[in-house]
Amino acid sequence: MLIGCPKEIKPQEYRVGLTPVAAQEALAHGHDVIVETGAGQGAGFDDGAYLAAGAQVVDTAEEIFARAELVVKVKEPQPGERAQLREGQVLFTYLHLAPDAPQTRDLLDSGVTAIAYETVTDRAGGLPLLAPMSEVAGRLAPQVGAWTLQKANGGRGVLMGGVPGVAPARVVVIGGGVVGTHAARIAAGMGADVTVLDMSLSRLRHLDDVFGRVFKTSYASRGNTAELVEQADMVIGAVLIPGAEAPKLITRAQLSDMKPGAALVDVAIDQGGCFETSRPTTHADPIYDVDGIMHYCVANMPGAVARSSTLALGNATMPFMLALANKGWRQACEDDAHFLAGLNTHAGHLTYYAVGKAQGIDVLSPSMALKV
C-alpha cells in the first residue's frame, strides 16, 4: 500500500502523523511511504530522517492526496485538504466530527473511508489512540492555566502553590478520566489545592485508592459542582463522551458567581467544549475574557509540545496503521471490532451513531458498511 503523510496546516499545529520510525516499519512490511517536505520539522524530524528511513519526500500536499491510498494525519483535514479526498482512499486521523457539521458534509461528499483515532476502542473500554494526547493535554492544562491566572494575562494573579503564609490556588477538575487524572496530578504537584469531580463512584474510589490525599474527590452533582466552581481560581474541563459533543457543565450565568479573573481551561474544546462560553482558540491567541472570567480553549493543546506529542501518538497509532496497510481497512476492521468502532464515514455514509445524533444525519452501522 502507498502511505502518505502531508504536513499539518492547522494554525500552530507542529505535530506530524508519521514518524521516521513508523515510516521505517511500514517499509519493512513492504509498503511505500511518501511524506511532504517539512512535514516533521515542527516535531524535530527533518526530511533527511525520512529519507534515511527509506521514505520518499515530495514537494506538495497535493501529490500526497493524489497518490496515497492511506493518508495518515494528526488533526482533522482542513477545507482545502477535504476537497482533495476521494472515494476508495482511507483517511486515518483525529476527526472530532460531532460539533463540526461542515467537515462531516465534506467527508461524506468525498466518499472517503475515514477512521477516527478518538473513537477506536480497546477491550478494557478505553480509547487507546486518544489516551496519549489526553495524557499530554491533561498534564498541560494546569501549566497553561497557571499562565492564564497571571495578572498580566487578565487572571487573578494567584500563584498555584502559594507561598508560606499565603494559600495556594484552588483548582477544580471536572472529569476523573485520563485528562482529569493527569491534570489533577500535575496541579497537585504544583502545590495547588485540587478537587476532582466525577459522576462515577467507582472512578472516585479508584482515584482515592491510588492517590490518597494528593488531591480530593467529590461527586459531580449540580450543587457540588456549582459550589466548588464558585470557590475556584481555576476550573479544568476534562469531560468526554466518546465521539459525541461534550455536555455544557458551566453556564454563562454561573460566571457571575465565580471569582473575578478565575481561569477556565476547556480541554474538551475539540468536542465542542464543556463550558457554555467556550469557543476554539489557537496557540497564537489562546485566551479571551467573558464577564471577567478568563477562558483558555486551544483546540490542539498537545501541539504546543509537538515532539513529545508526536512520539506518544506514533507509539499508539503505528500498530493500527500497519494493520490498515497490511490487511486493507475492511479486513483490519473485520478482525477487530474495536478498530471497527473507529470507522466514521465510508462511501458517502456516516457510520458513527453519536455524530448522526448530534447532526441529525442517518447512520449506516459499521458492520453494514463493511459490505458496501
Phi, psi and chi 1 to 4 in degrees:
 res  aa     phi    psi   chi1   chi2   chi3   chi4
   1 MET       -  147.1 -176.4  174.9  -75.5      -
   2 LEU   -94.4  115.2  179.4   57.7      -      -
   3 ILE  -103.4  130.8  -56.9  167.9      -      -
   4 GLY  -122.4  143.0      -      -      -      -
   5 CYS  -131.3  105.5  177.6      -      -      -
   6 PRO   -82.6  163.9   31.0  -33.6      -      -
   7 LYS   -74.1  137.3 -176.5  176.4 -178.4  178.9
   8 GLU   -68.6  138.7  -62.2  -66.8  -35.4      -
   9 ILE  -117.9   -1.0   60.1  173.0      -      -
  10 LYS   -64.9  142.9 -170.5  163.5 -174.6  171.4
  11 PRO   -54.0  132.4  -28.1   35.7      -      -
  12 GLN    55.5   32.6  -69.2   82.3   49.9      -
  13 GLU  -100.8  111.2 -179.5   51.4   71.7      -
  14 TYR  -108.1   -3.7  -56.0  108.5      -      -
  15 ARG   -72.9  168.4  -68.8  172.0  -71.0  179.1
  16 VAL  -136.5  144.6   62.1      -      -      -
  17 GLY   -75.0  -19.1      -      -      -      -
  18 LEU  -136.2  121.2 -159.7   68.5      -      -
  19 THR   -83.8  161.4   64.9      -      -      -
  20 PRO   -57.2  -35.2  -28.0   36.9      -      -
  21 VAL   -63.4  -43.5  167.5      -      -      -
  22 ALA   -65.7  -38.5      -      -      -      -
  23 ALA   -61.9  -42.9      -      -      -      -
  24 GLN   -62.1  -41.1 -173.6  176.1   35.8      -
  25 GLU   -62.7  -44.0  -73.8  -70.9  -29.1      -
  26 ALA   -61.9  -42.7      -      -      -      -
  27 LEU   -64.7  -36.2  -73.1  152.0      -      -
  28 ALA   -65.9  -23.6      -      -      -      -
  29 HIS   -90.3    6.6  -77.8   74.7      -      -
  30 GLY    93.8   10.9      -      -      -      -
  31 HIS   -97.5  165.9  -53.2  -66.7      -      -
  32 ASP  -107.9  145.8  -65.5  -44.8      -      -
  33 VAL  -130.2  131.1  176.7      -      -      -
  34 ILE  -123.0  137.2   53.8  176.1      -      -
  35 VAL  -130.4  135.0  179.0      -      -      -
  36 GLU   -68.8  139.0 -176.4 -177.0   -5.9      -
  37 THR   -56.8  134.8 -176.0      -      -      -
  38 GLY    81.4    0.3      -      -      -      -
  39 ALA   -60.3  -37.2      -      -      -      -
  40 GLY   -97.7    1.5      -      -      -      -
  41 GLN   -57.9  -43.9 -164.9   69.0   45.3      -
  42 GLY   -64.6  -23.4      -      -      -      -
  43 ALA   -99.4    5.2      -      -      -      -
  44 GLY    90.4   16.6      -      -      -      -
  45 PHE  -114.3  109.6  -56.9  115.1      -      -
  46 ASP   -84.3  171.8   60.5   20.0      -      -
  47 ASP   -57.9  -34.1  -70.2  -11.3      -      -
  48 GLY   -60.6  -32.8      -      -      -      -
  49 ALA   -66.4  -36.6      -      -      -      -
  50 TYR   -73.4  -39.7  -70.2   99.1      -      -
  51 LEU   -63.2  -40.5  -68.5  169.9      -      -
  52 ALA   -64.6  -29.7      -      -      -      -
  53 ALA   -76.7  -14.1      -      -      -      -
  54 GLY   106.0    0.5      -      -      -      -
  55 ALA   -78.1  161.4      -      -      -      -
  56 GLN   -99.9  132.5  178.5 -174.9   -4.4      -
  57 VAL  -100.1  126.2  175.1      -      -      -
  58 VAL  -115.6  162.0  -59.6      -      -      -
  59 ASP   -79.0  -30.2  -69.7  -25.8      -      -
  60 THR  -133.7  155.2   65.2      -      -      -
  61 ALA   -67.1  -31.7      -      -      -      -
  62 GLU   -57.5  -38.4  -72.9   76.1   12.7      -
  63 GLU   -67.6  -37.8 -174.2  171.6   -6.7      -
  64 ILE   -59.4  -52.6  -60.2  -75.9      -      -
  65 PHE   -68.0  -30.9  -73.4  102.8      -      -
  66 ALA   -73.6  -34.5      -      -      -      -
  67 ARG  -101.3  -36.4  -66.8  175.9   55.5 -166.8
  68 ALA   -70.6  138.6      -      -      -      -
  69 GLU   -84.3  -33.1  -61.3  164.3   88.3      -
  70 LEU  -124.2  118.7  169.4   60.9      -      -
  71 VAL  -103.9  122.2  175.7      -      -      -
  72 VAL  -111.1  124.1 -179.7      -      -      -
  73 LYS  -132.8 -173.1  -76.6  178.8   41.0   58.7
  74 VAL  -111.2  -62.6  177.9      -      -      -
  75 LYS   -92.0  164.7  -69.0  -56.3  -67.5  177.4
  76 GLU   -57.4  143.3   70.8  -80.4   -3.0      -
  77 PRO   -62.4  135.9   23.6  -33.1      -      -
  78 GLN   -79.9  165.6  -58.2  -57.6  -68.3      -
  79 PRO   -50.7  -44.6  -30.9   37.0      -      -
  80 GLY   -64.8  -32.2      -      -      -      -
  81 GLU   -74.0  -40.7  -64.4  174.1  -44.6      -
  82 ARG   -61.8  -31.9  -59.6 -162.7  -64.4  -98.1
  83 ALA   -66.9  -16.4      -      -      -      -
  84 GLN   -99.6   -6.2  -60.5  176.2   72.4      -
  85 LEU   -75.0  157.8  -64.3  168.9      -      -
  86 ARG  -148.0  161.3   64.4 -178.3 -173.2  -83.2
  87 GLU   -65.4  140.8 -171.2  164.3   -6.1      -
  88 GLY    93.2  -12.6      -      -      -      -
  89 GLN   -94.7  147.4 -166.8  172.1   53.5      -
  90 VAL  -109.3  129.7  178.6      -      -      -
  91 LEU  -111.2  126.7  172.7   66.2      -      -
  92 PHE  -125.7  106.7 -167.4   36.2      -      -
  93 THR  -168.9  177.1 -170.6      -      -      -
  94 TYR   -73.8  138.5  -72.3  115.3      -      -
  95 LEU  -119.3  -48.9  -67.6  175.3      -      -
  96 HIS    52.1   58.5  -59.4  -68.6      -      -
  97 LEU   -76.2  -30.1  -70.4  179.7      -      -
  98 ALA   -50.8  -45.0      -      -      -      -
  99 PRO   -92.5    9.6   33.1  -32.8      -      -
 100 ASP  -126.0   76.0 -168.0  -10.9      -      -
 101 ALA   -62.0  -40.8      -      -      -      -
 102 PRO   -59.1  -41.6  -26.2   36.1      -      -
 103 GLN   -64.7  -41.9 -176.0 -167.1  176.8      -
 104 THR   -58.5  -46.4  -57.8      -      -      -
 105 ARG   -60.8  -43.4  -73.1 -165.4  -60.0  -90.3
 106 ASP   -65.9  -40.5  -73.1  -11.0      -      -
 107 LEU   -65.8  -40.0  -66.6 -177.3      -      -
 108 LEU   -66.2  -41.3  -65.9  176.7      -      -
 109 ASP   -64.8  -34.3  -71.0  -15.4      -      -
 110 SER   -72.9  -26.4   74.5      -      -      -
 111 GLY    81.4    2.6      -      -      -      -
 112 VAL   -63.6  151.0   71.6      -      -      -
 113 THR   -91.6  107.0  -61.0      -      -      -
 114 ALA  -109.6  121.7      -      -      -      -
 115 ILE  -113.0  121.8  -61.2  174.5      -      -
 116 ALA   -95.3  127.1      -      -      -      -
 117 TYR   -52.1  -42.4  -66.6  159.7      -      -
 118 GLU   -74.6   -8.7   73.9  -86.5    9.3      -
 119 THR  -112.8   -0.9   63.9      -      -      -
 120 VAL   -67.6  134.6  173.6      -      -      -
 121 THR  -112.7 -179.1   59.1      -      -      -
 122 ASP  -138.9  177.3   61.6   22.2      -      -
 123 ARG   -65.6  -22.8  -70.3  179.6  176.9   82.2
 124 ALA   -89.1    2.4      -      -      -      -
 125 GLY    85.2    8.8      -      -      -      -
 126 GLY   -89.7 -178.4      -      -      -      -
 127 LEU  -122.3   86.9  -58.6  169.0      -      -
 128 PRO   -65.5  -24.7   25.1  -35.8      -      -
 129 LEU   -94.7  -14.0  -56.1 -172.3      -      -
 130 LEU   -90.2  -31.7 -176.6   62.2      -      -
 131 ALA   -54.1  -44.7      -      -      -      -
 132 PRO   -60.2  -40.6  -21.5   32.7      -      -
 133 MET   -76.9  -27.3  -64.4  -56.3   92.9      -
 134 SER   -66.0  -39.2  -64.7      -      -      -
 135 GLU   -62.5  -45.2  -68.2  164.1   -9.9      -
 136 VAL   -64.0  -48.9  171.1      -      -      -
 137 ALA   -63.1  -39.4      -      -      -      -
 138 GLY   -62.2  -42.4      -      -      -      -
 139 ARG   -72.0  -28.7  -68.6 -179.3  177.4 -138.2
 140 LEU   -76.1  -30.2  -87.1  174.6      -      -
 141 ALA   -55.3  -49.2      -      -      -      -
 142 PRO   -65.2  -31.7  -19.6   32.6      -      -
 143 GLN   -64.4  -49.6  179.5  177.0  -44.0      -
 144 VAL   -73.2  -30.4  -60.9      -      -      -
 145 GLY   -65.6  -39.0      -      -      -      -
 146 ALA   -63.4  -38.3      -      -      -      -
 147 TRP   -66.3  -40.9  178.5   80.8      -      -
 148 THR   -63.9  -32.9  -56.8      -      -      -
 149 LEU   -71.5  -15.0  -84.8  176.7      -      -
 150 GLN   -64.2  140.4  -67.5  177.8   24.2      -
 151 LYS   -59.6  -37.0 -167.6   64.5  178.7  178.0
 152 ALA   -62.6  -20.2      -      -      -      -
 153 ASN  -100.2    7.5  -62.0  -40.0      -      -
 154 GLY    98.1   -2.4      -      -      -      -
 155 GLY   -81.8 -174.9      -      -      -      -
 156 ARG   -73.2  -15.7  -77.0  177.4   52.5   71.3
 157 GLY    77.9   34.4      -      -      -      -
 158 VAL  -105.1  132.6  173.8      -      -      -
 159 LEU   -85.2  132.7 -176.0   65.6      -      -
 160 MET   -53.2  -49.9  -72.9  -73.2  -83.9      -
 161 GLY   -92.6    1.3      -      -      -      -
 162 GLY    60.4 -165.9      -      -      -      -
 163 VAL  -143.7  166.8  -68.8      -      -      -
 164 PRO   -52.5  124.8  -30.0   37.5      -      -
 165 GLY    91.0   -6.7      -      -      -      -
 166 VAL  -127.8  127.4  178.7      -      -      -
 167 ALA   -64.9  149.1      -      -      -      -
 168 PRO   -74.3  170.9   30.2  -36.6      -      -
 169 ALA   -66.5  146.4      -      -      -      -
 170 ARG   -96.0  121.7  -70.5 -173.0  175.4 -175.6
 171 VAL  -117.8  129.5  176.4      -      -      -
 172 VAL  -113.5  126.6  173.0      -      -      -
 173 VAL  -110.2  117.7 -179.8      -      -      -
 174 ILE   -95.9  107.8  -54.6  179.0      -      -
 175 GLY   115.2  123.0      -      -      -      -
 176 GLY  -107.0   25.3      -      -      -      -
 177 GLY   -82.1 -149.5      -      -      -      -
 178 VAL   -63.1  -50.3  175.8      -      -      -
 179 VAL   -60.2  -50.5  170.6      -      -      -
 180 GLY   -62.1  -41.0      -      -      -      -
 181 THR   -63.1  -46.4  -60.0      -      -      -
 182 HIS   -68.7  -36.8  -76.3  -95.2      -      -
 183 ALA   -63.7  -43.4      -      -      -      -
 184 ALA   -65.0  -40.7      -      -      -      -
 185 ARG   -60.5  -46.4  -74.4  179.5   61.0 -171.4
 186 ILE   -70.0  -42.4  -62.2  -57.5      -      -
 187 ALA   -61.9  -42.3      -      -      -      -
 188 ALA   -65.5  -37.9      -      -      -      -
 189 GLY   -64.6  -25.6      -      -      -      -
 190 MET   -82.2   -2.5  -64.4  171.2   76.0      -
 191 GLY    96.4    5.7      -      -      -      -
 192 ALA   -75.7  160.8      -      -      -      -
 193 ASP   -90.5  107.0  177.3   -9.0      -      -
 194 VAL  -114.4  135.2 -178.2      -      -      -
 195 THR  -127.4  131.6  -58.9      -      -      -
 196 VAL  -104.8  129.7  177.1      -      -      -
 197 LEU  -105.7  136.3  -71.6  160.1      -      -
 198 ASP  -155.8  155.2 -157.5  -77.2      -      -
 199 MET   -93.6   -5.3  -63.2 -172.1   73.3      -
 200 SER   -96.4  113.0  167.7      -      -      -
 201 LEU   -65.3  -35.0  -70.6  176.2      -      -
 202 SER   -64.8  -36.4   61.7      -      -      -
 203 ARG   -68.7  -40.7 -175.7   61.8 -172.8  171.4
 204 LEU   -63.8  -39.4  -66.3  176.5      -      -
 205 ARG   -63.3  -41.7  -70.0 -170.4 -175.3  101.5
 206 HIS   -61.2  -46.4  171.3   76.6      -      -
 207 LEU   -62.3  -39.9  -67.8  173.6      -      -
 208 ASP   -66.4  -40.3 -171.8   68.4      -      -
 209 ASP   -65.1  -41.2  -72.1  -17.3      -      -
 210 VAL   -79.8  -41.8  172.2      -      -      -
 211 PHE  -106.4  -12.1  -64.4  101.8      -      -
 212 GLY    54.8 -121.2      -      -      -      -
 213 ARG   -96.3   13.8  -62.5 -171.9  178.5 -176.7
 214 VAL   -60.7  -41.6  172.5      -      -      -
 215 PHE  -146.9  165.6   51.1   77.3      -      -
 216 LYS   -95.9  162.0  -65.1  171.6  -76.7 -170.9
 217 THR  -127.3  154.5   60.6      -      -      -
 218 SER  -153.5  149.9 -177.3      -      -      -
 219 TYR   -74.0  137.8 -174.2   72.6      -      -
 220 ALA   -86.5   54.3      -      -      -      -
 221 SER   -73.7  162.9   64.8      -      -      -
 222 ARG   -59.0  -42.5  -69.7  179.9 -174.4  -86.6
 223 GLY   -65.3  -47.9      -      -      -      -
 224 ASN   -61.2  -43.8  -79.7  -15.4      -      -
 225 THR   -61.2  -47.9  -58.7      -      -      -
 226 ALA   -61.5  -43.0      -      -      -      -
 227 GLU   -64.5  -44.8 -179.1  179.2   -8.6      -
 228 LEU   -70.7  -36.3  -72.5  166.1      -      -
 229 VAL   -64.1  -38.1  164.8      -      -      -
 230 GLU   -62.0  -32.7  -72.4  176.7   17.7      -
 231 GLN   -87.9  -10.5  -59.3  167.9   -0.3      -
 232 ALA   -80.8  146.8      -      -      -      -
 233 ASP   -88.4  -29.2  -62.9  -64.1      -      -
 234 MET  -141.8  136.7 -178.2 -168.0  -54.4      -
 235 VAL  -122.6  126.3  179.7      -      -      -
 236 ILE  -107.8  118.2  -63.0  172.7      -      -
 237 GLY   -87.2  115.4      -      -      -      -
 238 ALA  -132.5   36.6      -      -      -      -
 239 VAL   -92.6  152.1  -64.1      -      -      -
 240 LEU  -149.6  128.5  173.0   69.9      -      -
 241 ILE  -114.8  108.6  -58.8  173.9      -      -
 242 PRO   -47.0  121.8  -29.1   37.2      -      -
 243 GLY    75.5   -8.2      -      -      -      -
 244 ALA  -106.2  166.9      -      -      -      -
 245 GLU   -69.1  139.4 -167.6  164.3    4.4      -
 246 ALA   -67.9  142.3      -      -      -      -
 247 PRO   -72.0  149.2   27.6  -34.0      -      -
 248 LYS   -89.0  111.6  -59.2  -63.9 -174.4  -78.4
 249 LEU  -102.8  -17.9  -58.4  177.7      -      -
 250 ILE  -129.1  123.1  -63.4  178.9      -      -
 251 THR   -88.9  166.1   66.0      -      -      -
 252 ARG   -62.9  -36.4  179.1  161.8 -170.8  165.3
 253 ALA   -60.5  -32.4      -      -      -      -
 254 GLN   -70.4  -20.9  -72.6  177.5  -85.6      -
 255 LEU   -60.2  -32.9  -59.2 -172.5      -      -
 256 SER   -67.8  -18.5   62.3      -      -      -
 257 ASP   -90.7   -7.7  -63.9  -37.1      -      -
 258 MET   -85.1  164.2  -64.8 -178.9   66.8      -
 259 LYS   -67.8  131.8  -63.5  176.2  179.5  178.6
 260 PRO   -55.7  132.3  -24.7   34.6      -      -
 261 GLY    84.4    3.1      -      -      -      -
 262 ALA   -62.8  157.3      -      -      -      -
 263 ALA  -111.6  132.7      -      -      -      -
 264 LEU  -108.3  122.8  -64.7 -179.6      -      -
 265 VAL  -113.4  111.1 -179.6      -      -      -
 266 ASP  -101.3   95.5 -162.2  -21.6      -      -
 267 VAL   -77.5  -12.6 -171.9      -      -      -
 268 ALA   -90.6   12.8      -      -      -      -
 269 ILE   -64.1  -29.1 -168.2   64.5      -      -
 270 ASP   -60.3  -27.9  -87.6  -27.1      -      -
 271 GLN  -103.9   26.2  -67.5  -66.8  135.3      -
 272 GLY   101.5  -12.9      -      -      -      -
 273 GLY    88.2  147.9      -      -      -      -
 274 CYS  -107.5    6.0   59.2      -      -      -
 275 PHE  -114.8  139.9  -50.6  135.1      -      -
 276 GLU   -59.1  -29.6 -173.8  179.4   23.7      -
 277 THR   -95.9   10.9   45.5      -      -      -
 278 SER   -77.6  141.7  -67.6      -      -      -
 279 ARG  -146.9  147.0   56.3  175.6  172.9   79.0
 280 PRO   -62.5  139.0  -21.3   33.0      -      -
 281 THR  -126.4  178.5   60.7      -      -      -
 282 THR  -121.5  168.1   67.7      -      -      -
 283 HIS   -63.4  -26.5  -68.7  -68.2      -      -
 284 ALA   -72.6  -28.3      -      -      -      -
 285 ASP  -146.2   73.4 -171.4   15.0      -      -
 286 PRO   -81.1  -24.6   29.0  -34.2      -      -
 287 ILE  -123.2  155.5   60.3  175.7      -      -
 288 TYR  -150.9  163.1   60.2   93.1      -      -
 289 ASP  -109.2  129.4 -180.0  -18.9      -      -
 290 VAL  -127.8  116.4  177.3      -      -      -
 291 ASP    53.5   37.8  -61.6  -19.7      -      -
 292 GLY    82.5    3.1      -      -      -      -
 293 ILE  -108.1  128.4  -55.5  -57.8      -      -
 294 MET   -86.1  130.4  -54.8  -50.6  -62.3      -
 295 HIS  -111.8  129.4  -67.4   58.7      -      -
 296 TYR  -115.1  111.9 -176.2  100.4      -      -
 297 CYS  -135.5   46.3  -57.7      -      -      -
 298 VAL   -69.8  128.3  173.1      -      -      -
 299 ALA   -81.3  -10.3      -      -      -      -
 300 ASN  -134.9   59.5   59.1  -29.3      -      -
 301 MET   -51.4  -45.7  -78.4  177.6   62.1      -
 302 PRO   -62.2  -17.7  -26.1   37.2      -      -
 303 GLY   -62.5  -17.8      -      -      -      -
 304 ALA   -69.6  -25.8      -      -      -      -
 305 VAL  -120.7   65.9  -73.5      -      -      -
 306 ALA   -60.9  -38.9      -      -      -      -
 307 ARG   -68.6  -50.2 -173.6  170.5 -179.1   86.1
 308 SER   -58.5  -42.9  -63.9      -      -      -
 309 SER   -66.0  -43.1  -64.2      -      -      -
 310 THR   -62.7  -43.3  -66.7      -      -      -
 311 LEU   -64.8  -42.6  -69.3  168.3      -      -
 312 ALA   -65.8  -43.3      -      -      -      -
 313 LEU   -66.7  -42.1 -178.1   60.5      -      -
 314 GLY   -61.0  -38.0      -      -      -      -
 315 ASN   -60.0  -37.7  -69.0  -20.6      -      -
 316 ALA   -80.5  -39.4      -      -      -      -
 317 THR   -84.0  -23.7   58.6      -      -      -
 318 MET   -56.0  -46.6 -175.2  163.9   59.0      -
 319 PRO   -61.1  -35.3  -21.3   32.8      -      -
 320 PHE   -72.6  -40.7  -67.0   90.1      -      -
 321 MET   -59.7  -42.4 -179.8  -91.3  -68.2      -
 322 LEU   -66.8  -36.7  -68.6  174.2      -      -
 323 ALA   -63.2  -41.9      -      -      -      -
 324 LEU   -61.5  -44.2  -74.0  172.2      -      -
 325 ALA   -72.6  -40.6      -      -      -      -
 326 ASN   -71.5  -38.9  -69.0  -18.5      -      -
 327 LYS  -107.1  -19.8  -59.8  177.3  179.2 -178.6
 328 GLY    84.8  154.3      -      -      -      -
 329 TRP   -65.1  -36.9   77.8  -90.8      -      -
 330 ARG   -63.6  -50.9  -82.3 -167.8  174.7   84.9
 331 GLN   -66.0  -39.6 -167.9   62.1   52.5      -
 332 ALA   -59.9  -40.9      -      -      -      -
 333 CYS   -77.3  -33.8  -70.8      -      -      -
 334 GLU   -64.4  -35.8  -76.5 -179.4    0.3      -
 335 ASP   -76.6  -18.3  -70.0  -11.3      -      -
 336 ASP  -143.9  103.0 -174.8   -8.2      -      -
 337 ALA   -61.6  -27.3      -      -      -      -
 338 HIS   -71.6  -33.6  -61.5  -70.8      -      -
 339 PHE   -70.9  -38.6 -157.4    0.6      -      -
 340 LEU   -59.3  -30.4 -179.7   59.1      -      -
 341 ALA   -62.8  -17.4      -      -      -      -
 342 GLY   -80.7  -13.2      -      -      -      -
 343 LEU   -70.0  121.2 -174.0   66.1      -      -
 344 ASN  -110.5  -35.8  -83.0 -142.1      -      -
 345 THR  -142.3  150.9   72.1      -      -      -
 346 HIS  -158.0  126.8  170.1   62.7      -      -
 347 ALA    49.3   42.2      -      -      -      -
 348 GLY    85.8    2.4      -      -      -      -
 349 HIS  -108.2  137.8  -61.4  -77.3      -      -
 350 LEU   -83.0  133.6 -176.8   65.8      -      -
 351 THR  -125.7   16.8   56.9      -      -      -
 352 TYR  -126.2  117.8 -160.6   79.1      -      -
 353 TYR   -59.8  -45.7  174.2   75.3      -      -
 354 ALA   -60.6  -33.6      -      -      -      -
 355 VAL   -70.3  -43.9  177.4      -      -      -
 356 GLY   -59.9  -40.9      -      -      -      -
 357 LYS   -64.8  -41.8 -178.1  178.5  179.8 -178.9
 358 ALA   -67.1  -32.1      -      -      -      -
 359 GLN  -112.8    0.8  -62.3 -177.6   16.9      -
 360 GLY    68.2   38.9      -      -      -      -
 361 ILE  -114.6  139.0  -59.9  174.1      -      -
 362 ASP   -63.5  143.5  -69.3  -22.7      -      -
 363 VAL  -119.6  134.9  175.0      -      -      -
 364 LEU   -95.2  130.6  179.8   69.3      -      -
 365 SER   -62.2  144.0   71.8      -      -      -
 366 PRO   -56.2  -37.1  -25.2   34.5      -      -
 367 SER   -65.1  -34.9   56.9      -      -      -
 368 MET   -72.5  -33.1  -69.7  -60.5  -65.9      -
 369 ALA   -62.8  -28.7      -      -      -      -
 370 LEU   -61.4  -21.9  -68.9  173.2      -      -
 371 LYS   -96.4   -5.3  -58.2  174.2 -177.5  177.7
 372 VAL   -85.0      -  175.0      -      -      -
